[in-house]
């Protein structure tokens, strides 16, 4: 279906150094501009991320593992400041569209423009987020899943008995629907038919595998180190923050975090303190043996 446009619509996507709009940077941008007559043109740029002083910003390895762009890949690329005028001119007065763009891509694009002194105005633009349309039209409720997988309406929804039985029936239907179907992960890797009639396999596939606690406040990085998964220290290893800002541990233990999160945090703290004591004993022993 041809889009009914009164002015250009730019579909765009960003690859970035991370997911924090206030501190992360674009490392690749693709703009696909659709004109009202249906013709289109595309602009793609790799971008060398820099801070306010012009120093190159490191692309974390965990991020490179997702989009495949490393520091070396952008070492000789222009900065966003170098590209800002060209990008702004290409977009012009167009409306914007993307996937999860309203929550991330649009705010970060505007942030990058503002960092280099370009007031990229959104007041007169329409913003289309394809993900929001998807989620609103294909609801993620048990009732919607029951209709999708079982082709039946869920009676007495939100009663414990009805919801429990419906969940059981949905799982059985999923086993039938996804028998022999591969799963493609966000990083492009393929898992051969993970939905099989085996509790252990289903548990592994449906788990939030990179979470260290139940709420997702603490996660595992690519090297299986525990890292904070929120706030100002997101992505930083617990033991590093324990060393440089031990008060952060005290704040979390006193704050309104789930007890399950505090349990994991305390275990990590106790392990950190134990390792410090072990290292101190080693140093004392080594010093004594030299006398």
N, C-alpha and C positions, 0 to 999 in steps of 0.2 A: 504494500500500500504506500502510495506517495504521500509524504507529509504535507499537510496544508499549512504553508508558511506565508506570513506577511513580511517577514524580514529574515535574515540568515539565522541559522541555529548551529551552534558549535558544540559538537560532542567532544569531550576531552577526558583524558586520564593522566594521572600523575604517578610516577614512581619516586619514592622519597627516602630520606635517611631514617625515618621513623614515623610515628603516628601522633606526635605532639605538635599541634598547629603552631603554638607559640615558640617552639625551639627547633623544630625540624625543617628540612629544606628539600626542595625538588632536585632530583638527579636526572629525571627524564620527563618530558612533556610531549603529549601528542594531541593535536587539535585537528578535528575533522569538521570542516565547515560546509554545511548544506545550504545552498541558495534556494530562494523561493521557486525557481524554475526546475529544481531537482538536481542540478549539477553540484559537484562538490570538489573540494581541494583539501589536501592534508599537509600539515606542517608538523615535523617531528624534530626535537632537539634533545641531545644529552646535555646535562648542565653540571658544571663543577660547583658544588655547594660551598659557600664561604660564610663566615660570620661577619659581624658588624665591622671588624677591623680588616676584613679582607683575607683572613686566614682560611685555608681549606679545611672544611669540616669532614671528619672521618665518617665513612659509611660503615656502621656496625656489621660485623660478620653475620649476625643473625638476620639482618635485613638483606644483605647480599644473597643469603641462601634462599630468600623468597623471590627476589626479582632478578638476580644474576648480575647486578651492576656493582662493581667494586671501585675502590679508590683509583686503581690504575686505569679503569675504563673511562673515567671522566677527568683524568689528570690534565689533559690538554684541551678540554672543552671550554666553551665560554661560560661565564657566570650568568646568573639570572639578570644582573644589572646590565650586562652586555646585550642580553636578548630582550629586555623589557619593552623597548620601543617597537621592535618587530612583532612581538607577541600581541601587544596592545593594538597595533595597527591591523594585524590579521583578524583579531576578534572583532574589532570595530564596535558597532552597536548591536551585535548579535546577542541572542539569548543563549543560555548555556544548558547543556544536558550531560549527565554522567551517571555512573553507578555508585551509589553511596556518596554522591557528590555534594549534597547539601550539608552533610555532617563533616566531611573531610576535605574533598578536593577543592570545592569553592572557597572555604575559609582559608586554606593554605595558599591557594593561588592569590587571593586578595592580600594575604599576609606578605607574600614575597614581593608583590608590587609595592606595598606600603614601605617595606624595608628599603627599597631603592628610590623612594620619593615619588612613586606613581600612584595617584589617587584613582584606583580602578573602581568606578562607581557601579553599584548593583541596583540603584534605586529604580531605574527604568528598564530593567532586564527581567525576563521570566526565567525561572530555574526549574528544570525538569530532572527529578531523581528517579531513574528507572527502577532502582532497588525498592524505593518506597511504594511504587505502583505494584511491583511484584508482591511485596509483603502484605499490602492492603487487599489485593485481589486474591491472593493465595494465602489465606490466614494460617497461622501456625498453632491453632488451638486443637485440642483433642477432638472436638466436634468436627472441625474441618478435616483432620486426618482420618477420622472414621468414615466420613463421606468419601474422601479421596481413595482410601485403600479398600474399604469394605462396601462402598456403594450403598450405604444405608444411613438413615438419619438416626442420630443419637438421641434417644428418648431419656428424659429425666437427667439431662446433663448437669454436672456439678453436684450430683449426689455421689457419695463415695462408692456405693455398690455399682451404679451404672458406669462411672468413669473407670473403675477397676476392670470390669469385664470388657469394656470397650478397648482399653489399653492392651489387654490380652489378645483380643481379636485383631487389633491393628498389627501387633507383632507377628502373628501368624500370617497375616496378609502380606506383610513386608518380606517374610521369608519366601513366599511364593513369587512376589513381583520381582525381587532382586536376585533370584536364583541364577547364578552364572553371570551376574552383571558386575563389571569392574567399577572401581571408584577412582576418580581422578582428584588428587589433593590440590590445594591452592598453589603449591609449588610446582605443579605439573607432573609429579610422580604418580604412578598408577599402582593401585593395590588390587590384585586380582580377586574378584568376587568375595568381598569381606563379609557380606551378610549371609551367613550360613547357619544351619541348625545346630549351633554349639554355643553354650552359655558363655564359655571363656572367650571365644572369638567375638561374640556380640558385645560382651562387656568391654573388651579392648577397643572395639571400633566405636562404640557409643560414648566412650569416656573422653573427658577433657584432658588429654594425655600430657599437656604441658603445664597443668596446674599442680602445685604442691599442696595447696589447701582446697577445701571444698568450695570456697567462695571465689577463688581465682585472684585473691590479693597477692599471692606469692606463686611464682611460676618457675619453671626450669628453662634455662637457656639452652643453646645448641650443644653445650658441653655438660649438661645436666647439673649445672650449678644453680642453687636457689637464688632467684632475683625478685626484686619488688616488681609488681605488675600494675602499679598505680602511682599517681602523684609525682612529686618532684624527683624521686629516685627511681622512677620506672626504668626497668632494664638493668639496674645496677645490682651487683651481687650483695647479698645480705652481709656476708663477712666483711666486705669493703666498707659498707656503711656502719657496721658495728665498730670497726676500727677508727673511722674518721668522725663519726657522729653518733656515739653511743646513746645520746639522749633521744634519738629517734626510736630506739627500741622501747625505752621507758614510755614515750608518748603513745606508741601503738598499744602497749600493754594496758595503759590507763584509758585509752580512747574506746569508742563504741564499735569495736570490731568483733566479729563472731568469735566465740570461744574456740572453735575449731581452727581458726586462723591463728589465734594467740598460742594455741598448743603447738602448731608447727613452728611459729616464730620462737617460742621458748626453747624448743628442741634445737633449733639452729643456734640460738644464743648460747645454750649450755655446751654445745659442741665447740663453738668458737672459743668460749672461755677455757674449756678443757684443753684445747690445742695450744692456747697461750701458756697454760701451766706446764704442759709437756715440753714446750720449747724452752721455757725458763729453766726447767730441771736439766734439760740437755746442756744448756749453756753453763749451768753451775757445775755439772759433772765434768764437762770438758775443761773448764777453768781449773777445777780441782786436780784433774789428772795431769795437768801441765806443771804442777808445783812439785 
